[in-house]
Amino acid sequence: MLAILSPAKSLNTDLKVDRSNSATPQFLEQASDLVEIMRGFSPSDLASLMKLSDKLSALNAARYEEWTIDHKSSDLLPAIYAFNGDVYQGLDVKTLGSDALDRLTDRVRILSGLYGLLRPFDLIRPYRLEMGTKLKGHAISSLPDFWRARVTENLNRILNSAPLVNLASNEYSAAVDLKLISGPVISPVFKDLKNGEYKIISFYAKRARGLMARYMVESDAQTAADLLGFDYDGYAFSKAHSKPDAPCFIRDPESI
């Protein structure tokens, strides 16, 4: 069983972590091709393209200029520690035990606009390139189209017909041809009680995706049925709210 996650916009670049188990991203050549395209955009272009502030657009323009395909230097960031959004706060990798960390390496992958598909301890350079970014006028205009065949093939090699747990957003899961995944695809849904109804609330749902990935590696989940025991942060499986390929987990956040 393998889970896929979206990356995060925010990065933790001040890292003091063990890099002894780090690895090199698998699609560096393709990432380099994308960097060459991004170098053609001015800071104001990047601001418009990705809806960035002047400060962030200047920072990321500089990052693209400095980017190199060499991913063996000591200042690079292990992806699982570098991403710093709601999903990764739910996963909270720094508090995982050694057995869970070992399983994390084999059972979690991160989709990326720049790197395609990352293993947790792949070393990355700081970047900003969301999967939904439109590169009109270039040979590569759609990032999901650019990555889909490579990412899907890679996932199928890992899965060998085991279940894929889709914990990524729609924007990022578009880089996977889910119809061509060799095993079952399970897309958990997380709903919270608000105004008397169970609804998907973005902040809570993102964090819950990270919590589910944590549950998978801590509990050594092997099957779709194993996922139904997910009970972190007050969530519980609800058969009434679920579909066969979309188990739903509900909670009342005020009762926590």
N, C-alpha and C positions, 0 to 999 in steps of 0.2 A: 504494500500500500504506500502510495506516495501523495504528498500534498503539494499544491502549488500556491504561492503567495504573490501578491503585488509588492513592488518595492515601496519606498516612502519618499516623499519630496524632501523632507528634512533629513540631514545627515549629521551624524556624530563624528566630527573630524578630529577630535581630541581623544584618541584612543590609547589606552594602556592595557592591552590584552595580549594573551599568549598567541603568537603567530606560528607556533611549531607545527600545527596541523593544517596550515594554509595551503591553498592550491591556486593554479592559474586558470582563469576563465577559458572555456572551451572555444569560444567564438571570437577571439581577439582580432583575427583578420577582418571579419565582417564589421566588428566594432570600429576598427581603424578606417574602413570605408565610410562609415557614418560620421566619424570625427572630421574627415576631410570635407564632407558636405557642410557640417556645422561651422567649420572655420570660415566658410564663405559668408556667414551672417555677421553683420555688425552688432554691437550691443543693442542698438535701437531696434534692429531686426529681431533679435532674440526676445526683447521685451514685448514686441507685438506678437511674435509667433507663439510664445509660451505664457503670455500674460504675466510678465515678471516686472518687478520694480527696477528702477535704474540701477540700484545697487546690486541686485541679484543678476541682472543681465550683464553688467560689467564683470562681475565675479565669474560667471559661467563662460563668457567669451574668453576670459583669461585662462580658465581651466582647459578649454578646447585648444588654445594655442600651446599650452604646456603639455598637453596629453601626449604620451608616447606608448607604443605597443609593448615596451619593456614593463612587465608586471612582476618583477622579482625584487624590487627595491624595498627597503625596510619601512618606508613611509606610507605604504598602501594600506587599504582598509579591508579587513575581512567583512564581507557583505552583511552577514547576519548581525554583526555588531554595529556596522556603519549606519544602517537604516534606522530611523529614529521616530517613526510615526506611531499611530494608534495600534496598528497590527503588532508592531514589535514591542510595544509596551505590554501588550497582552501576552506575547510569547515570553518576554523577560528572560532572554537567553542567559544572562549572567548568573541567574539563580538555578539553572538546570544542573542536575547531578551528572556525574561522568557517564553513566549508562545512557541517560537521555541524550546527552551531547553526541555520543557515538551513533545513536539511532537517528539523530537529527541530520547527520551527514548523509545518510542513505535515504532518508524518507521525506526530505523537504527540498523544494527547488523554488527559486525566486525568478519571476519573469522580469525582464528589463528592456526598456526601450533601446538602450545602448549596447548591452551585453547579451541580449537575447534570453539566455537562461543561465542562471547562476546557481552553483552549489553553495551551501551556507558559508563555507570558509574560503571561497574564491576571493582573491584580493582584487579590489577595484580602486580606480582613481575617482575622486569626487566628481560628480557630473549632474547635469539636469537634462533629461530628455524623456518626456513622458510618451507612453506608447501611442497616445492619440494625436501626437504632434503631426501636422500636415506639412510635408516638405514639397509643396507644389513647384513645378518647374524643374525638378531634379529627377534623375534616373530612378531614385528610390523616393517615392512619394508617400507610400503607406507603410508604416513600420510593422503593423500586423501582417500585411502581405509579405513583406521582406523576410520576416522571421518564421512564419507559420510552418512551412515545410520542414525547416531545420529543427525547430523546437518540437514539433509533433513526432518526428522520427526519433529524436533523442529521448523523449519521454517514453515512447513505446519500447525502446531498447531496455530502459530501466524497469518498466512495469512488467513486461513479459506477461501480459493479460491480467495483472493484478489491478485492483481498483485505483482510480485517480480521484483524489479528494480535491475538488476545485474550491479553494478558499481565496481566489483572486477576484478582483473587480471585473465587470464586463469589459472595461477598457483594455485590461491586460489579458484576460482569458481569450480575447479576440486573436491573440497571437498563437493560439492552439486550435488545431482543427479537431474539435471535440468529437465529431462524428467519425473520425479516423482513429481515435484512441482504441487500442486493442482490447481493453478491459472495460468494466463498468465505470461510468463517471458519476460521482456523487457530489452534489452541490449543496452543502448545509446552509440553512437559513436561520437567522437569529432575530427574534422579535422580542420587544419589550412592551410592557403594559403602559399605555398612555391614554388618558381620557376614556378609560373603560374598554379600550381595544388594544390588541396586540399588533404592533407595527414595527417595521424595520426602521430603526433610528440610526443614522449613519455612524455617528461616533461610537455608539455601543456595538454595532454590528462589526465595525472594523476591529475593535479590540477583541471581540468574541472570536473572530477568525484566528487571531494570534493565540488566543486561549485554546482553541480547538487543536491547532498545530502542537501546542505544548502538551495537551492531553494525549495526543497520538503518540508522542515520543516518550512521555512519562509512563503511560499505561501499556506501551508496546502493542497498540491496536493493530490487528491484522486483517480484520474484515469489516464490512459495512455494519454488521450487527454490533461489533465492538464500539463503534462510534456512538451508539445510542446511550451508552453509559455516561456520556459527557455531562458533568454536573458542576463545572467550575463557575465561580462567581454567581451562584444561584440559578443557573440555567438548568432546565430539565427537558427531556424529549417529550414532544407532544404529538401523538399519533394523529389527533384530529386536525392539526395544522400542517401535516406533512404530506408529501407525495413520495412515490417509490424511490425516485432518484434525488429527492430534495428533503431530507429529514429536517424538521423544524424544531428548534429549541427555544423555549419561552421562559420569561421571568418577569417578576415585578421588581424593578430597580429600587423602589422605595422600601421593600421588605429586606433588603440586604443589610 
